[in-house]
Amino acid sequence: RLSGVPKYFEVVTRNLKIAVKHGDMIIRHLVLPNHIECCTKPVLKWIAENLPKNKVLVNIMEQYRPEYKVLREPGKWPDIARRPKYDEISEAYSYAKKLGIVFEPVS
């Protein structure tokens, strides 16, 4: 919905499976406000279940801020019209830790 790209998750996950065969990688995940349950947790779970933990670092990024279309039409994008809260970032970190994802060196 936010990216406007058809089959975004399917394409990205397919490409990650291909890329990890060629070496270690850092995956960057931008935490969005109000999107922990629907986006961050499923993405982290997919990474933990589908990619080798010894080849992948996950950069859990907290620097999202509303820009561009969100600033122009905040009523259209109310769920992302603010920065992520501390508790949202903490929840993302805790979940990654629970899954055994290596994120601390790069987050």
Biopython code that builds the backbone (N, CA, C, O; Angstrom):
import numpy as np
from Bio.PDB.StructureBuilder import StructureBuilder

atoms = [
    (1, "ARG", "N", (0.825, -1.199, 0.000)),
    (1, "ARG", "CA", (0.000, 0.000, 0.000)),
    (1, "ARG", "C", (0.866, 1.258, 0.000)),
    (1, "ARG", "O", (0.603, 2.186, -0.765)),
    (2, "LEU", "N", (1.872, 1.298, 0.830)),
    (2, "LEU", "CA", (2.677, 2.514, 0.935)),
    (2, "LEU", "C", (3.640, 2.679, -0.229)),
    (2, "LEU", "O", (3.841, 3.795, -0.709)),
    (3, "SER", "N", (4.230, 1.602, -0.684)),
    (3, "SER", "CA", (5.214, 1.715, -1.766)),
    (3, "SER", "C", (4.554, 1.860, -3.125)),
    (3, "SER", "O", (5.128, 2.456, -4.037)),
    (4, "GLY", "N", (3.352, 1.319, -3.265)),
    (4, "GLY", "CA", (2.683, 1.350, -4.561)),
    (4, "GLY", "C", (3.277, 0.368, -5.558)),
    (4, "GLY", "O", (2.969, 0.428, -6.748)),
    (5, "VAL", "N", (4.123, -0.532, -5.083)),
    (5, "VAL", "CA", (4.780, -1.501, -5.956)),
    (5, "VAL", "C", (4.046, -2.835, -5.850)),
    (5, "VAL", "O", (3.920, -3.386, -4.756)),
    (6, "PRO", "N", (3.560, -3.360, -6.979)),
    (6, "PRO", "CA", (2.881, -4.661, -6.932)),
    (6, "PRO", "C", (3.836, -5.777, -6.497)),
    (6, "PRO", "O", (4.991, -5.813, -6.921)),
    (7, "LYS", "N", (3.354, -6.669, -5.665)),
    (7, "LYS", "CA", (4.112, -7.850, -5.215)),
    (7, "LYS", "C", (5.451, -7.482, -4.570)),
    (7, "LYS", "O", (6.424, -8.225, -4.700)),
    (8, "TYR", "N", (5.505, -6.358, -3.886)),
    (8, "TYR", "CA", (6.756, -5.882, -3.288)),
    (8, "TYR", "C", (7.408, -6.945, -2.403)),
    (8, "TYR", "O", (8.578, -7.278, -2.590)),
    (9, "PHE", "N", (6.653, -7.475, -1.444)),
    (9, "PHE", "CA", (7.220, -8.442, -0.505)),
    (9, "PHE", "C", (7.719, -9.687, -1.227)),
    (9, "PHE", "O", (8.798, -10.191, -0.920)),
    (10, "GLU", "N", (6.945, -10.182, -2.180)),
    (10, "GLU", "CA", (7.334, -11.386, -2.915)),
    (10, "GLU", "C", (8.622, -11.177, -3.707)),
    (10, "GLU", "O", (9.491, -12.048, -3.732)),
    (11, "VAL", "N", (8.738, -10.037, -4.343)),
    (11, "VAL", "CA", (9.930, -9.747, -5.147)),
    (11, "VAL", "C", (11.158, -9.574, -4.250)),
    (11, "VAL", "O", (12.222, -10.125, -4.533)),
    (12, "VAL", "N", (11.008, -8.816, -3.183)),
    (12, "VAL", "CA", (12.148, -8.575, -2.294)),
    (12, "VAL", "C", (12.620, -9.873, -1.644)),
    (12, "VAL", "O", (13.821, -10.139, -1.597)),
    (13, "THR", "N", (11.690, -10.681, -1.145)),
    (13, "THR", "CA", (12.105, -11.920, -0.482)),
    (13, "THR", "C", (12.750, -12.894, -1.464)),
    (13, "THR", "O", (13.705, -13.588, -1.114)),
    (14, "ARG", "N", (12.243, -12.947, -2.671)),
    (14, "ARG", "CA", (12.879, -13.794, -3.696)),
    (14, "ARG", "C", (14.312, -13.336, -3.934)),
    (14, "ARG", "O", (15.230, -14.154, -3.989)),
    (15, "ASN", "N", (14.498, -12.032, -4.074)),
    (15, "ASN", "CA", (15.831, -11.492, -4.348)),
    (15, "ASN", "C", (16.797, -11.692, -3.179)),
    (15, "ASN", "O", (17.987, -11.927, -3.388)),
    (16, "LEU", "N", (16.291, -11.599, -1.960)),
    (16, "LEU", "CA", (17.154, -11.834, -0.795)),
    (16, "LEU", "C", (17.639, -13.277, -0.753)),
    (16, "LEU", "O", (18.798, -13.534, -0.427)),
    (17, "LYS", "N", (16.762, -14.216, -1.080)),
    (17, "LYS", "CA", (17.169, -15.628, -1.112)),
    (17, "LYS", "C", (18.258, -15.863, -2.158)),
    (17, "LYS", "O", (19.165, -16.668, -1.946)),
    (18, "ILE", "N", (18.165, -15.170, -3.268)),
    (18, "ILE", "CA", (19.183, -15.292, -4.317)),
    (18, "ILE", "C", (20.489, -14.639, -3.860)),
    (18, "ILE", "O", (21.562, -15.225, -3.999)),
    (19, "ALA", "N", (20.393, -13.440, -3.323)),
    (19, "ALA", "CA", (21.586, -12.675, -2.944)),
    (19, "ALA", "C", (22.400, -13.358, -1.855)),
    (19, "ALA", "O", (23.630, -13.335, -1.899)),
    (20, "VAL", "N", (21.734, -13.964, -0.880)),
    (20, "VAL", "CA", (22.464, -14.562, 0.243)),
    (20, "VAL", "C", (23.306, -15.759, -0.199)),
    (20, "VAL", "O", (24.243, -16.146, 0.499)),
    (21, "LYS", "N", (22.986, -16.336, -1.331)),
    (21, "LYS", "CA", (23.794, -17.441, -1.866)),
    (21, "LYS", "C", (25.176, -16.965, -2.309)),
    (21, "LYS", "O", (26.094, -17.771, -2.460)),
    (22, "HIS", "N", (25.322, -15.663, -2.514)),
    (22, "HIS", "CA", (26.565, -15.101, -3.036)),
    (22, "HIS", "C", (27.430, -14.434, -1.970)),
    (22, "HIS", "O", (28.491, -13.893, -2.281)),
    (23, "GLY", "N", (26.985, -14.467, -0.720)),
    (23, "GLY", "CA", (27.810, -13.895, 0.338)),
    (23, "GLY", "C", (26.994, -13.290, 1.461)),
    (23, "GLY", "O", (25.764, -13.338, 1.459)),
    (24, "ASP", "N", (27.703, -12.725, 2.415)),
    (24, "ASP", "CA", (27.064, -12.088, 3.562)),
    (24, "ASP", "C", (26.340, -10.824, 3.125)),
    (24, "ASP", "O", (26.649, -10.243, 2.084)),
    (25, "MET", "N", (25.369, -10.407, 3.937)),
    (25, "MET", "CA", (24.635, -9.193, 3.575)),
    (25, "MET", "C", (24.131, -8.461, 4.806)),
    (25, "MET", "O", (23.996, -9.029, 5.890)),
    (26, "ILE", "N", (23.862, -7.192, 4.601)),
    (26, "ILE", "CA", (23.169, -6.371, 5.589)),
    (26, "ILE", "C", (21.815, -6.022, 4.986)),
    (26, "ILE", "O", (21.732, -5.503, 3.873)),
    (27, "ILE", "N", (20.768, -6.312, 5.730)),
    (27, "ILE", "CA", (19.412, -5.948, 5.311)),
    (27, "ILE", "C", (19.000, -4.750, 6.144)),
    (27, "ILE", "O", (19.111, -4.774, 7.370)),
    (28, "ARG", "N", (18.527, -3.708, 5.490)),
    (28, "ARG", "CA", (18.090, -2.505, 6.190)),
    (28, "ARG", "C", (16.568, -2.498, 6.253)),
    (28, "ARG", "O", (15.892, -2.591, 5.229)),
    (29, "HIS", "N", (16.037, -2.386, 7.476)),
    (29, "HIS", "CA", (14.585, -2.341, 7.662)),
    (29, "HIS", "C", (14.222, -1.056, 8.392)),
    (29, "HIS", "O", (14.656, -0.829, 9.521)),
    (30, "LEU", "N", (13.428, -0.222, 7.744)),
    (30, "LEU", "CA", (12.990, 1.045, 8.325)),
    (30, "LEU", "C", (11.700, 0.824, 9.105)),
    (30, "LEU", "O", (10.679, 0.435, 8.537)),
    (31, "VAL", "N", (11.756, 1.074, 10.409)),
    (31, "VAL", "CA", (10.576, 0.923, 11.259)),
    (31, "VAL", "C", (9.657, 2.119, 11.032)),
    (31, "VAL", "O", (10.068, 3.271, 11.175)),
    (32, "LEU", "N", (8.411, 1.828, 10.678)),
    (32, "LEU", "CA", (7.409, 2.872, 10.473)),
    (32, "LEU", "C", (6.473, 2.924, 11.675)),
    (32, "LEU", "O", (6.184, 1.891, 12.278)),
    (33, "PRO", "N", (5.996, 4.117, 12.029)),
    (33, "PRO", "CA", (5.056, 4.207, 13.143)),
    (33, "PRO", "C", (3.772, 3.444, 12.815)),
    (33, "PRO", "O", (3.303, 3.449, 11.677)),
    (34, "ASN", "N", (3.226, 2.805, 13.813)),
    (34, "ASN", "CA", (1.968, 2.046, 13.671)),
    (34, "ASN", "C", (2.076, 0.836, 12.759)),
    (34, "ASN", "O", (1.051, 0.282, 12.360)),
    (35, "HIS", "N", (3.273, 0.412, 12.419)),
    (35, "HIS", "CA", (3.446, -0.709, 11.495)),
    (35, "HIS", "C", (4.308, -1.833, 12.079)),
    (35, "HIS", "O", (4.950, -2.574, 11.334)),
    (36, "ILE", "N", (4.323, -1.957, 13.386)),
    (36, "ILE", "CA", (5.120, -3.015, 14.014)),
    (36, "ILE", "C", (4.490, -4.381, 13.756)),
    (36, "ILE", "O", (5.160, -5.294, 13.275)),
    (37, "GLU", "N", (3.213, -4.521, 14.073)),
    (37, "GLU", "CA", (2.543, -5.824, 13.947)),
    (37, "GLU", "C", (2.356, -6.246, 12.492)),
    (37, "GLU", "O", (2.525, -7.420, 12.164)),
    (38, "CYS", "N", (2.014, -5.317, 11.633)),
    (38, "CYS", "CA", (1.690, -5.666, 10.240)),
    (38, "CYS", "C", (2.917, -5.766, 9.340)),
    (38, "CYS", "O", (2.885, -6.450, 8.318)),
    (39, "CYS", "N", (3.995, -5.088, 9.716)),
    (39, "CYS", "CA", (5.146, -5.015, 8.805)),
    (39, "CYS", "C", (6.455, -5.464, 9.446)),
    (39, "CYS", "O", (7.082, -6.415, 8.976)),
    (40, "THR", "N", (6.869, -4.792, 10.507)),
    (40, "THR", "CA", (8.174, -5.091, 11.095)),
    (40, "THR", "C", (8.271, -6.531, 11.581)),
    (40, "THR", "O", (9.225, -7.232, 11.245)),
    (41, "LYS", "N", (7.304, -6.977, 12.363)),
    (41, "LYS", "CA", (7.380, -8.350, 12.889)),
    (41, "LYS", "C", (7.326, -9.401, 11.785)),
    (41, "LYS", "O", (8.126, -10.335, 11.817)),
    (42, "PRO", "N", (6.424, -9.296, 10.811)),
    (42, "PRO", "CA", (6.443, -10.288, 9.728)),
    (42, "PRO", "C", (7.749, -10.280, 8.922)),
    (42, "PRO", "O", (8.225, -11.339, 8.511)),
    (43, "VAL", "N", (8.320, -9.114, 8.697)),
    (43, "VAL", "CA", (9.586, -9.039, 7.959)),
    (43, "VAL", "C", (10.699, -9.712, 8.759)),
    (43, "VAL", "O", (11.453, -10.520, 8.219)),
    (44, "LEU", "N", (10.800, -9.382, 10.037)),
    (44, "LEU", "CA", (11.838, -9.990, 10.871)),
    (44, "LEU", "C", (11.638, -11.499, 10.990)),
    (44, "LEU", "O", (12.605, -12.260, 10.961)),
    (45, "LYS", "N", (10.397, -11.927, 11.122)),
    (45, "LYS", "CA", (10.118, -13.366, 11.200)),
    (45, "LYS", "C", (10.532, -14.060, 9.906)),
    (45, "LYS", "O", (11.119, -15.142, 9.940)),
    (46, "TRP", "N", (10.228, -13.440, 8.763)),
    (46, "TRP", "CA", (10.610, -14.032, 7.480)),
    (46, "TRP", "C", (12.134, -14.166, 7.402)),
    (46, "TRP", "O", (12.649, -15.207, 6.994)),
    (47, "ILE", "N", (12.838, -13.125, 7.788)),
    (47, "ILE", "CA", (14.306, -13.168, 7.758)),
    (47, "ILE", "C", (14.819, -14.314, 8.632)),
    (47, "ILE", "O", (15.677, -15.089, 8.208)),
    (48, "ALA", "N", (14.291, -14.417, 9.849)),
    (48, "ALA", "CA", (14.751, -15.454, 10.782)),
    (48, "ALA", "C", (14.472, -16.859, 10.263)),
    (48, "ALA", "O", (15.260, -17.776, 10.495)),
    (49, "GLU", "N", (13.368, -17.028, 9.569)),
    (49, "GLU", "CA", (12.972, -18.359, 9.098)),
    (49, "GLU", "C", (13.554, -18.741, 7.738)),
    (49, "GLU", "O", (13.582, -19.921, 7.390)),
    (50, "ASN", "N", (14.015, -17.765, 6.970)),
    (50, "ASN", "CA", (14.400, -18.052, 5.588)),
    (50, "ASN", "C", (15.844, -17.755, 5.218)),
    (50, "ASN", "O", (16.303, -18.176, 4.156)),
    (51, "LEU", "N", (16.567, -17.043, 6.067)),
    (51, "LEU", "CA", (17.947, -16.686, 5.737)),
    (51, "LEU", "C", (18.886, -17.161, 6.842)),
    (51, "LEU", "O", (18.520, -17.138, 8.017)),
    (52, "PRO", "N", (20.097, -17.592, 6.475)),
    (52, "PRO", "CA", (21.037, -18.073, 7.495)),
    (52, "PRO", "C", (21.519, -16.933, 8.395)),
    (52, "PRO", "O", (22.043, -15.926, 7.918)),
    (53, "LYS", "N", (21.334, -17.109, 9.686)),
    (53, "LYS", "CA", (21.684, -16.050, 10.646)),
    (53, "LYS", "C", (23.170, -15.704, 10.631)),
    (53, "LYS", "O", (23.553, -14.585, 10.973)),
    (54, "ASN", "N", (24.004, -16.662, 10.236)),
    (54, "ASN", "CA", (25.443, -16.402, 10.224)),
    (54, "ASN", "C", (25.893, -15.619, 8.988)),
    (54, "ASN", "O", (27.072, -15.285, 8.870)),
    (55, "LYS", "N", (24.976, -15.324, 8.069)),
    (55, "LYS", "CA", (25.335, -14.574, 6.858)),
    (55, "LYS", "C", (24.615, -13.236, 6.748)),
    (55, "LYS", "O", (24.858, -12.471, 5.815)),
    (56, "VAL", "N", (23.715, -12.948, 7.715)),
    (56, "VAL", "CA", (22.856, -11.769, 7.584)),
    (56, "VAL", "C", (22.894, -10.912, 8.849)),
    (56, "VAL", "O", (22.679, -11.406, 9.956)),
    (57, "LEU", "N", (23.168, -9.629, 8.667)),
    (57, "LEU", "CA", (22.980, -8.627, 9.714)),
    (57, "LEU", "C", (21.754, -7.815, 9.323)),
    (57, "LEU", "O", (21.538, -7.538, 8.143)),
    (58, "VAL", "N", (20.952, -7.435, 10.309)),
    (58, "VAL", "CA", (19.766, -6.634, 10.017)),
    (58, "VAL", "C", (19.913, -5.277, 10.690)),
    (58, "VAL", "O", (20.017, -5.186, 11.913)),
    (59, "ASN", "N", (19.920, -4.240, 9.892)),
    (59, "ASN", "CA", (19.975, -2.875, 10.395)),
    (59, "ASN", "C", (18.536, -2.421, 10.616)),
    (59, "ASN", "O", (17.829, -2.091, 9.664)),
    (60, "ILE", "N", (18.110, -2.407, 11.875)),
    (60, "ILE", "CA", (16.760, -1.953, 12.219)),
    (60, "ILE", "C", (16.842, -0.446, 12.394)),
    (60, "ILE", "O", (17.388, 0.052, 13.379)),
    (61, "MET", "N", (16.295, 0.263, 11.432)),
    (61, "MET", "CA", (16.467, 1.718, 11.373)),
    (61, "MET", "C", (15.284, 2.435, 12.017)),
    (61, "MET", "O", (14.125, 2.109, 11.761)),
    (62, "GLU", "N", (15.600, 3.403, 12.845)),
    (62, "GLU", "CA", (14.572, 4.144, 13.565)),
    (62, "GLU", "C", (14.419, 5.585, 13.072)),
    (62, "GLU", "O", (13.687, 6.365, 13.682)),
    (63, "GLN", "N", (15.086, 5.945, 11.996)),
    (63, "GLN", "CA", (15.141, 7.354, 11.605)),
    (63, "GLN", "C", (14.027, 7.819, 10.673)),
    (63, "GLN", "O", (14.139, 8.887, 10.070)),
    (64, "TYR", "N", (12.954, 7.040, 10.543)),
    (64, "TYR", "CA", (11.843, 7.489, 9.698)),
    (64, "TYR", "C", (11.309, 8.821, 10.214)),
    (64, "TYR", "O", (11.201, 9.042, 11.420)),
    (65, "ARG", "N", (10.983, 9.688, 9.286)),
    (65, "ARG", "CA", (10.263, 10.918, 9.617)),
    (65, "ARG", "C", (9.338, 11.227, 8.459)),
    (65, "ARG", "O", (9.682, 10.972, 7.305)),
    (66, "PRO", "N", (8.179, 11.767, 8.749)),
    (66, "PRO", "CA", (7.223, 12.051, 7.674)),
    (66, "PRO", "C", (7.752, 13.132, 6.733)),
    (66, "PRO", "O", (8.178, 14.199, 7.175)),
    (67, "GLU", "N", (7.720, 12.854, 5.468)),
    (67, "GLU", "CA", (8.184, 13.783, 4.435)),
    (67, "GLU", "C", (7.254, 13.723, 3.231)),
    (67, "GLU", "O", (6.298, 12.947, 3.218)),
    (68, "TYR", "N", (7.528, 14.527, 2.236)),
    (68, "TYR", "CA", (6.922, 14.507, 0.911)),
    (68, "TYR", "C", (5.399, 14.430, 0.961)),
    (68, "TYR", "O", (4.759, 15.355, 1.461)),
    (69, "LYS", "N", (4.812, 13.371, 0.464)),
    (69, "LYS", "CA", (3.354, 13.271, 0.373)),
    (69, "LYS", "C", (2.681, 13.261, 1.740)),
    (69, "LYS", "O", (1.571, 13.769, 1.891)),
    (70, "VAL", "N", (3.341, 12.693, 2.720)),
    (70, "VAL", "CA", (2.760, 12.637, 4.064)),
    (70, "VAL", "C", (2.611, 14.045, 4.633)),
    (70, "VAL", "O", (1.616, 14.342, 5.293)),
    (71, "LEU", "N", (3.576, 14.902, 4.388)),
    (71, "LEU", "CA", (3.482, 16.286, 4.858)),
    (71, "LEU", "C", (2.441, 17.075, 4.077)),
    (71, "LEU", "O", (1.744, 17.921, 4.636)),
    (72, "ARG", "N", (2.340, 16.796, 2.796)),
    (72, "ARG", "CA", (1.372, 17.513, 1.956)),
    (72, "ARG", "C", (-0.066, 17.112, 2.252)),
    (72, "ARG", "O", (-0.974, 17.942, 2.218)),
    (73, "GLU", "N", (-0.261, 15.824, 2.543)),
    (73, "GLU", "CA", (-1.607, 15.308, 2.791)),
    (73, "GLU", "C", (-1.612, 14.414, 4.035)),
    (73, "GLU", "O", (-1.818, 13.206, 3.921)),
    (74, "PRO", "N", (-1.388, 14.986, 5.210)),
    (74, "PRO", "CA", (-1.303, 14.150, 6.409)),
    (74, "PRO", "C", (-2.588, 13.375, 6.701)),
    (74, "PRO", "O", (-2.532, 12.298, 7.295)),
    (75, "GLY", "N", (-3.730, 13.898, 6.297)),
    (75, "GLY", "CA", (-4.991, 13.192, 6.501)),
    (75, "GLY", "C", (-5.089, 11.914, 5.699)),
    (75, "GLY", "O", (-5.818, 10.996, 6.072)),
    (76, "LYS", "N", (-4.354, 11.849, 4.591)),
    (76, "LYS", "CA", (-4.356, 10.660, 3.743)),
    (76, "LYS", "C", (-3.444, 9.572, 4.307)),
    (76, "LYS", "O", (-3.631, 8.392, 4.013)),
    (77, "TRP", "N", (-2.470, 9.960, 5.108)),
    (77, "TRP", "CA", (-1.464, 9.034, 5.641)),
    (77, "TRP", "C", (-1.366, 9.144, 7.168)),
    (77, "TRP", "O", (-0.259, 9.283, 7.686)),
    (78, "PRO", "N", (-2.468, 9.087, 7.897)),
    (78, "PRO", "CA", (-2.393, 9.329, 9.347)),
    (78, "PRO", "C", (-1.538, 8.319, 10.108)),
    (78, "PRO", "O", (-0.970, 8.645, 11.150)),
    (79, "ASP", "N", (-1.447, 7.112, 9.597)),
    (79, "ASP", "CA", (-0.686, 6.077, 10.302)),
    (79, "ASP", "C", (0.820, 6.309, 10.265)),
    (79, "ASP", "O", (1.546, 5.778, 11.105)),
    (80, "ILE", "N", (1.295, 7.090, 9.308)),
    (80, "ILE", "CA", (2.741, 7.346, 9.226)),
    (80, "ILE", "C", (3.069, 8.839, 9.307)),
    (80, "ILE", "O", (4.123, 9.273, 8.843)),
    (81, "ALA", "N", (2.171, 9.612, 9.894)),
    (81, "ALA", "CA", (2.352, 11.062, 9.957)),
    (81, "ALA", "C", (3.148, 11.512, 11.181)),
    (81, "ALA", "O", (3.084, 12.677, 11.572)),
    (82, "ARG", "N", (3.884, 10.605, 11.772)),
    (82, "ARG", "CA", (4.748, 10.934, 12.918)),
    (82, "ARG", "C", (5.973, 10.024, 12.891)),
    (82, "ARG", "O", (6.031, 9.050, 12.141)),
    (83, "ARG", "N", (6.935, 10.365, 13.717)),
    (83, "ARG", "CA", (8.117, 9.506, 13.854)),
    (83, "ARG", "C", (7.750, 8.291, 14.708)),
    (83, "ARG", "O", (6.789, 8.350, 15.475)),
    (84, "PRO", "N", (8.496, 7.196, 14.588)),
    (84, "PRO", "CA", (8.237, 6.046, 15.466)),
    (84, "PRO", "C", (8.515, 6.417, 16.926)),
    (84, "PRO", "O", (9.435, 7.178, 17.224)),
    (85, "LYS", "N", (7.711, 5.873, 17.810)),
    (85, "LYS", "CA", (7.900, 6.108, 19.239)),
    (85, "LYS", "C", (8.979, 5.170, 19.781)),
    (85, "LYS", "O", (9.292, 4.139, 19.185)),
    (86, "TYR", "N", (9.531, 5.557, 20.921)),
    (86, "TYR", "CA", (10.568, 4.748, 21.562)),
    (86, "TYR", "C", (10.093, 3.317, 21.788)),
    (86, "TYR", "O", (10.844, 2.369, 21.559)),
    (87, "ASP", "N", (8.841, 3.157, 22.241)),
    (87, "ASP", "CA", (8.352, 1.806, 22.532)),
    (87, "ASP", "C", (8.191, 0.973, 21.264)),
    (87, "ASP", "O", (8.296, -0.252, 21.321)),
    (88, "GLU", "N", (7.940, 1.608, 20.128)),
    (88, "GLU", "CA", (7.858, 0.867, 18.861)),
    (88, "GLU", "C", (9.241, 0.353, 18.450)),
    (88, "GLU", "O", (9.384, -0.787, 18.007)),
    (89, "ILE", "N", (10.235, 1.191, 18.599)),
    (89, "ILE", "CA", (11.604, 0.779, 18.275)),
    (89, "ILE", "C", (12.054, -0.320, 19.234)),
    (89, "ILE", "O", (12.646, -1.313, 18.812)),
    (90, "SER", "N", (11.775, -0.142, 20.508)),
    (90, "SER", "CA", (12.138, -1.158, 21.505)),
    (90, "SER", "C", (11.470, -2.489, 21.208)),
    (90, "SER", "O", (12.086, -3.544, 21.358)),
    (91, "GLU", "N", (10.217, -2.444, 20.788)),
    (91, "GLU", "CA", (9.510, -3.680, 20.447)),
    (91, "GLU", "C", (10.160, -4.372, 19.248)),
    (91, "GLU", "O", (10.278, -5.597, 19.224)),
    (92, "ALA", "N", (10.575, -3.593, 18.264)),
    (92, "ALA", "CA", (11.261, -4.169, 17.097)),
    (92, "ALA", "C", (12.576, -4.823, 17.523)),
    (92, "ALA", "O", (12.873, -5.942, 17.103)),
    (93, "TYR", "N", (13.360, -4.139, 18.351)),
    (93, "TYR", "CA", (14.623, -4.701, 18.836)),
    (93, "TYR", "C", (14.386, -5.975, 19.654)),
    (93, "TYR", "O", (15.082, -6.973, 19.472)),
    (94, "SER", "N", (13.412, -5.933, 20.544)),
    (94, "SER", "CA", (13.116, -7.104, 21.389)),
    (94, "SER", "C", (12.698, -8.301, 20.554)),
    (94, "SER", "O", (13.111, -9.429, 20.826)),
    (95, "TYR", "N", (11.888, -8.060, 19.546)),
    (95, "TYR", "CA", (11.422, -9.153, 18.697)),
    (95, "TYR", "C", (12.588, -9.745, 17.902)),
    (95, "TYR", "O", (12.702, -10.964, 17.775)),
    (96, "ALA", "N", (13.444, -8.885, 17.375)),
    (96, "ALA", "CA", (14.619, -9.371, 16.640)),
    (96, "ALA", "C", (15.505, -10.213, 17.554)),
    (96, "ALA", "O", (16.005, -11.263, 17.150)),
    (97, "LYS", "N", (15.693, -9.751, 18.774)),
    (97, "LYS", "CA", (16.512, -10.495, 19.735)),
    (97, "LYS", "C", (15.874, -11.854, 20.029)),
    (97, "LYS", "O", (16.567, -12.870, 20.075)),
    (98, "LYS", "N", (14.566, -11.870, 20.224)),
    (98, "LYS", "CA", (13.838, -13.123, 20.490)),
    (98, "LYS", "C", (14.011, -14.118, 19.339)),
    (98, "LYS", "O", (14.107, -15.324, 19.566)),
    (99, "LEU", "N", (14.051, -13.610, 18.107)),
    (99, "LEU", "CA", (14.202, -14.464, 16.929)),
    (99, "LEU", "C", (15.650, -14.887, 16.681)),
    (99, "LEU", "O", (15.915, -15.731, 15.824)),
    (100, "GLY", "N", (16.579, -14.306, 17.424)),
    (100, "GLY", "CA", (17.988, -14.642, 17.234)),
    (100, "GLY", "C", (18.639, -13.913, 16.073)),
    (100, "GLY", "O", (19.678, -14.339, 15.570)),
    (101, "ILE", "N", (18.034, -12.824, 15.649)),
    (101, "ILE", "CA", (18.574, -12.030, 14.542)),
    (101, "ILE", "C", (19.713, -11.150, 15.055)),
    (101, "ILE", "O", (19.603, -10.535, 16.115)),
    (102, "VAL", "N", (20.788, -11.097, 14.305)),
    (102, "VAL", "CA", (21.916, -10.232, 14.664)),
    (102, "VAL", "C", (21.625, -8.840, 14.105)),
    (102, "VAL", "O", (21.594, -8.640, 12.891)),
    (103, "PHE", "N", (21.413, -7.890, 15.002)),
    (103, "PHE", "CA", (21.079, -6.528, 14.579)),
    (103, "PHE", "C", (21.871, -5.468, 15.327)),
    (103, "PHE", "O", (22.057, -4.367, 14.809)),
    (104, "GLU", "N", (22.336, -5.766, 16.516)),
    (104, "GLU", "CA", (22.959, -4.746, 17.351)),
    (104, "GLU", "C", (24.212, -4.107, 16.759)),
    (104, "GLU", "O", (24.399, -2.902, 16.927)),
    (105, "PRO", "N", (25.082, -4.857, 16.070)),
    (105, "PRO", "CA", (26.285, -4.211, 15.530)),
    (105, "PRO", "C", (26.001, -3.143, 14.469)),
    (105, "PRO", "O", (26.844, -2.282, 14.219)),
    (106, "VAL", "N", (24.827, -3.193, 13.850)),
    (106, "VAL", "CA", (24.558, -2.259, 12.748)),
    (106, "VAL", "C", (23.320, -1.398, 12.975)),
    (106, "VAL", "O", (22.929, -0.651, 12.079)),
    (107, "SER", "N", (22.700, -1.480, 14.137)),
    (107, "SER", "CA", (21.475, -0.702, 14.385)),
    (107, "SER", "C", (21.715, 0.390, 15.396)),
    (107, "SER", "O", (20.797, 1.141, 15.724)),
]
sb = StructureBuilder()
sb.init_structure("model")
sb.init_model(0)
sb.init_chain("A")
sb.init_seg("    ")
for serial, (resi, resn, name, xyz) in enumerate(atoms, 1):
    if name == "N":
        sb.init_residue(resn, " ", resi, " ")
    sb.init_atom(name, np.array(xyz, "f"), 0.0, 1.0, " ", f" {name:<3s}", serial, name[0])
structure = sb.get_structure()
